[in-house]
Amino acid sequence: DIQMTQSPSSLSASVGDRVTITCRASQGIRNDLDWYQQKPGKAPKRLIYAASSLQSGVPSRFSGSGSGTEFTLTISSLQPEDFATYYCLQHNSYPPTFGQGTKVEIK
Amino acid sequence: EVQLVESGGGLVQPGRSLRLSCAASGFIFDAYGMHWVRQAPGKGLEWVSGINRNGDNIGYAGSVRGRFTISRDNAKSSLYLQMNSLRAEDTAFYYCARDVSGGQYSSSWCPDHWGQGTLVIVSS
């Protein structure tokens, strides 16, 4: 199975900060990577697909980049509603695998 | 609008069985592959099982293979997960998720729309 390693596992940030989360794959996955946001008690919501495409309805402050083995999710200006846990998902190879998550907390 | 509503969760003793259901609406059910993904309380996401649109391509995570069975009824727009020989480590929220496509190739399985989940607690 492809291992997905996210960093950091948690971070504290203030409203307005630029936040970057990294996801590394144990082998090349082209751009077959999605980013999800999950708030407490809620289902995960897809933000980014194919590494850099913004899901319809998702604010433009979210962006994704990368290909191969290294990917980043960037929030350009953190908003109060963005405090949540973020996961990457690779779907290049069976089985689909998730990163362990990055919890974004209020500083 | 895609809607996925899971049901069937609850408290069950170790070694017993439980069947989860997922009622789908808002899309052409038999055109899409489907998945079950779980999340233990306070932990990360784990893909559990997937099935293609026709039900003839099925896969399982190693942790549940031989104990869980995924199935679908396209006439009823429903997805199921039969869970046997349950263990404490199966305790989790179980999410039903739609694939981005028909799921004909398991190497590219990709869940996108998710239900709200149903909680399974395995405890004596």
Chai-1 contact restraints between the chains, C-beta under 6 A:
chainA,res_idxA,chainB,res_idxB,connection_type,confidence,min_distance_angstrom,max_distance_angstrom,comment,restraint_id
A,A43,B,Y95,contact,1.0,0.0,6.0,A-B,restraint_1
A,A43,B,W114,contact,1.0,0.0,6.0,A-B,restraint_2
A,A43,B,Q116,contact,1.0,0.0,6.0,A-B,restraint_3
A,A43,B,G117,contact,1.0,0.0,6.0,A-B,restraint_4
A,P44,B,W114,contact,1.0,0.0,6.0,A-B,restraint_5
A,R46,B,D112,contact,1.0,0.0,6.0,A-B,restraint_6
A,Y87,B,L45,contact,1.0,0.0,6.0,A-B,restraint_7
A,H91,B,C110,contact,1.0,0.0,6.0,A-B,restraint_8
A,S93,B,S107,contact,1.0,0.0,6.0,A-B,restraint_9
A,Y94,B,S106,contact,1.0,0.0,6.0,A-B,restraint_10
A,Y94,B,S107,contact,1.0,0.0,6.0,A-B,restraint_11
A,P95,B,W47,contact,1.0,0.0,6.0,A-B,restraint_12
A,P96,B,W47,contact,1.0,0.0,6.0,A-B,restraint_13
A,P96,B,W109,contact,1.0,0.0,6.0,A-B,restraint_14
A,F98,B,L45,contact,1.0,0.0,6.0,A-B,restraint_15
A,Q100,B,G44,contact,1.0,0.0,6.0,A-B,restraint_16
A,G101,B,G44,contact,1.0,0.0,6.0,A-B,restraint_17
